[in-house]
């Protein structure tokens, strides 16, 4: 999330979601809309820049329902070509998904573009060698026990098949490498325990929303 005095720009993205960026007012009712919107997409982790005091009311609304990461503003200054609130929001989302965010104050509470041009996220015939290399890297990661990429692969393979899961894993590796190199950050992946908690929380939130739709309060 990119938080300002008059608006909050939020981006959601994951391999089983369509990436979406929305802008909300900072009235309490609008912040509640953000919470409901995130719940509706099974979001479990939220990251926001901790500049000034604008983050505080947003944090207060979301803290009870999500794992909120307050990001050190200096950690985001290496982002190439940051010019709009939408791009800032999408970049923070990308860093979060890649496991490359550091929390500020020690706190950790409970569209591809290049040069301004939109680029396709699909693997094309022109980079077949890169695709092959990434699949090999993804396969090696899936054979390593006790790491996030292995746990994520096991979860996806059961739902979408091993071939597609490997391609998604390869894309995650490429995405993380790109961010590490362009923003000059250290790679910090989710732990397996954190991944399991995130997956379980998604399932719990989904069931709660189902019950809410039936008029049952939990």
Buried (B, 14 or more C-beta within 10 A) or exposed (E): BBBBEEBBBBBBBEBEEEBEBBBBEBEEEBBEBBBEBBBEBBBBBBBBBBBEEBBEBBBEBBEEBBBBBBBBEEBBEEBEEBEEBBBBBBBBBBBBBBBBBBBBEEEEEEEEEEEEEEEEEEBEEEEEEEBEBBBEBBBEBBEEEEBBBBBBBEBBBEEBEEEEBBBBBBBBBBBBBEBBEEBEBEEEBBBBEBBEBBBEBBEEBBEBBEEEEEEEEE
